[in-house]
Amino acid sequence: MKIYKPMLVKNIKRLGVVAFLLVAVTGCKVGDPYKRPDLDFSEEYYGKTGDTVPVDSVHLAKVKWVEFFGDYDLAALIDTALANNLDMQKTVQVLEMSRQDLLQSRANFYPSLG
């Protein structure tokens, strides 16, 4: 049995169109409308009125991080990590070198003898 190429191409095109239409029809199906669930938050979530941490951002920036977290064991671990952090020590040294370079470049504006 001999299959003619034009008929094969025609069947493949039909199959492609049918597949595209099936995907398009099923892709347009929309589910049920979204219904937002009711969320009940306790007062502890929002904080109490007598908390030591201020609520507004201006005063919050003035709070020391040790007081903000309130866990002194955590504060000790963070202090140890900061003291032994080689990347931070390297960065501090690079900043100090940059500051010294800036001071040296400003020295050209000072009066000189000779």
Number of C-alpha atoms within 10 A of each C-alpha: 3 4 7 8 9 9 10 11 11 11 12 12 12 12 12 12 12 12 12 11 12 11 11 11 10 9 9 8 8 7 6 6 6 6 6 6 6 6 6 6 8 8 9 7 7 9 11 10 10 7 8 10 15 15 12 8 8 9 10 13 10 9 13 10 12 14 12 12 11 11 11 11 10 12 15 12 11 13 12 11 11 13 11 11 11 11 10 12 13 11 11 12 12 12 12 12 12 12 12 12 12 11 11 11 10 10 11 9 8 6 7 7 3 3
